[in-house]
Amino acid sequence: MGSLPVSDMTTKFDGIAVLLTSLKTTTLTTTVKARRGWANWGCSTCIQRRKSPWLSTSLYATLLILIIYQMFVLGRIHIGIVNSIDPPLESDAGSAHSNPVTVPNVLLVGAQKAGTTAVASWLFSAHKFCKAQTFDNEPRWYDKEVHFFNNHNKRFERGAEFYARRFAHCDMSDMVMDATPNYATHAIRIGNFYRQLPPNLHSNQSTASSHEGRLQSLKVMMILREPVSRELSKYNHMKDNEVNGGDTWGVALTFNRSFDEYINAELLNQTKTRISRSGQCVGALCFSLYSELLKQWFEIINRDQMLLLSYQELKSDPTTFMERIEKFLGLPPHKANATLKSSNVKSFAGKSSLPSCWSRDKLADIFQPFNKELYALLEQRPGPPMEQRPFPEFQIAECNN
Ligand SMILES: Nc1ncnc2c1ncn2[C@@H]1O[C@H](COP(=O)(O)OS(=O)(=O)O)[C@@H](OP(=O)(O)O)[C@H]1O
């Protein structure tokens, strides 16, 4: 299959809607940051807007001309407009799938370090969810996390069939899942992808044939963990990888770099996190700014398609936590005494089990307004009936003096 022109009018208007949503989100986001004194948070458009309102008007006008050019001259809108690194959905060279193959109908999109490995293992084993197959030199854990939408090693650029090939054996399965925690920041791209699925790629359980219908049959889950302890867990993960060999996710750690030093350089440094032109949060802090991420998800999919779960509940009452997932996905109830086995627990000499009080307080100051915004957002936009409401507020992380 060659490249996929997205030429029908529905998709053109979808593309515009997503673009406008992105612009609105960027504006909203920058306004929020300015209100919070975050106007210089690596966001060049905020600075431009303050200096010259004319500049932002001309920016919008230029974008409008670009949209019209794409619609009527090139005859197609594709997600490359929304996010400059997004290519059209192209197939891998040399592959020719004539039979329908499938892509996931369940995504566990994070949060990173919030128990996603434990939940995915349970769904793959107890509920027989179909997981990705891995090829060539791909790491073993790519069966849980395909790292497609986050474009890891340019995987997204290889197109829809590259992704679908990993799930080709799942054609007869009702539940097909990709549990890549990095997807939390890629709502817009994922929405576009499912809207634009070519006819020979279908997501299971999708009865609707329209583009919108394919997106609407997608179920998304995200576990939210108190962000300071999430950041500490991520630091420990990177440090473990560094010590035992593995990916440090592009962050240069040195074995002796403490959590205090790490957050000072990577998280408190405001130039390392920014909102992109397409409204996407880019950088080190993004994965903990849940309100920013969820605003995008709620623009892309219906609220009842997304189940938000609490890591606190995963720890304190796993049975209820698992029941929520089963109800959301329409699964039979798990057997009595089924447990969520601990997975992906790092233990190595030098692991930091608690943040210093200095780090905790510095990070908590950053996260607090976003957490508040999250609780308010979830009240305004209630989820499916099995979701906790009100959503439990995070308990502040303990610290070491
Ligand atoms: N069953 C169970 N109950 C409670 N907590 C659990 C469980 N299983 C895993 N964990 C903890 O989850 C953290 C790892 O999360 P992820 O698997 O999502 O990490 S990853 O993003 O996929 O790397 C990691 O947290 P930290 O120990 O704080 O680093 C795991 O210990």
The ligand as an SDF file (V2000), in Angstrom:
LIG
                    3D

 31 33  0  0  0  0  0  0  0  0999 V2000
    1.3200   -4.1420   42.0380 N   0  0  0  0  0  0  0  0  0  0  0  0
    1.8570   -2.9470   42.2460 C   0  0  0  0  0  0  0  0  0  0  0  0
    1.3960   -2.1540   43.2260 N   0  0  0  0  0  0  0  0  0  0  0  0
    1.9380   -0.9360   43.4410 C   0  0  0  0  0  0  0  0  0  0  0  0
    2.9550   -0.4150   42.7310 N   0  0  0  0  0  0  0  0  0  0  0  0
    3.4550   -1.1590   41.7380 C   0  0  0  0  0  0  0  0  0  0  0  0
    2.9430   -2.4450   41.4420 C   0  0  0  0  0  0  0  0  0  0  0  0
    3.6540   -2.9290   40.4080 N   0  0  0  0  0  0  0  0  0  0  0  0
    4.5530   -1.9910   40.0810 C   0  0  0  0  0  0  0  0  0  0  0  0
    4.4360   -0.9310   40.8750 N   0  0  0  0  0  0  0  0  0  0  0  0
    5.2380    0.2990   40.8380 C   0  0  0  0  0  0  0  0  0  0  0  0
    4.9660    1.0130   39.6280 O   0  0  0  0  0  0  0  0  0  0  0  0
    6.1480    1.7030   39.2040 C   0  0  0  0  0  0  0  0  0  0  0  0
    6.4970    1.2610   37.7960 C   0  0  0  0  0  0  0  0  0  0  0  0
    5.4850    1.7750   36.9500 O   0  0  0  0  0  0  0  0  0  0  0  0
    5.3990    1.4210   35.4130 P   0  0  0  0  0  0  0  0  0  0  0  0
    5.4030   -0.0430   35.2330 O   0  0  0  0  0  0  0  0  0  0  0  0
    4.2490    2.1650   34.8670 O   0  0  0  0  0  0  0  0  0  0  0  0
    6.7630    2.0270   34.8590 O   0  0  0  0  0  0  0  0  0  0  0  0
    7.1110    2.2770   33.3110 S   0  0  0  0  0  0  0  0  0  0  0  0
    6.6890    3.6500   32.9840 O   0  0  0  0  0  0  0  0  0  0  0  0
    6.4410    1.2750   32.4860 O   0  0  0  0  0  0  0  0  0  0  0  0
    8.5980    2.1480   33.2560 O   0  0  0  0  0  0  0  0  0  0  0  0
    7.2400    1.3280   40.1990 C   0  0  0  0  0  0  0  0  0  0  0  0
    7.2240    2.3510   41.1900 O   0  0  0  0  0  0  0  0  0  0  0  0
    8.5120    2.7300   42.0950 P   0  0  0  0  0  0  0  0  0  0  0  0
    8.8260    1.4900   42.9030 O   0  0  0  0  0  0  0  0  0  0  0  0
    8.0740    3.8800   42.9550 O   0  0  0  0  0  0  0  0  0  0  0  0
    9.6160    3.0820   41.1710 O   0  0  0  0  0  0  0  0  0  0  0  0
    6.7310    0.0050   40.7370 C   0  0  0  0  0  0  0  0  0  0  0  0
    7.2450   -0.3170   42.0030 O   0  0  0  0  0  0  0  0  0  0  0  0
  1  2  1  0
  2  3  1  0
  2  7  2  0
  3  4  2  0
  4  5  1  0
  5  6  2  0
  6  7  1  0
  6 10  1  0
  7  8  1  0
  8  9  2  0
  9 10  1  0
 10 11  1  0
 11 12  1  0
 11 30  1  0
 12 13  1  0
 13 14  1  0
 13 24  1  0
 14 15  1  0
 15 16  1  0
 16 17  2  0
 16 18  1  0
 16 19  1  0
 19 20  1  0
 20 21  2  0
 20 22  2  0
 20 23  1  0
 24 25  1  0
 24 30  1  0
 25 26  1  0
 26 27  2  0
 26 28  1  0
 26 29  1  0
 30 31  1  0
M  END
$$$$
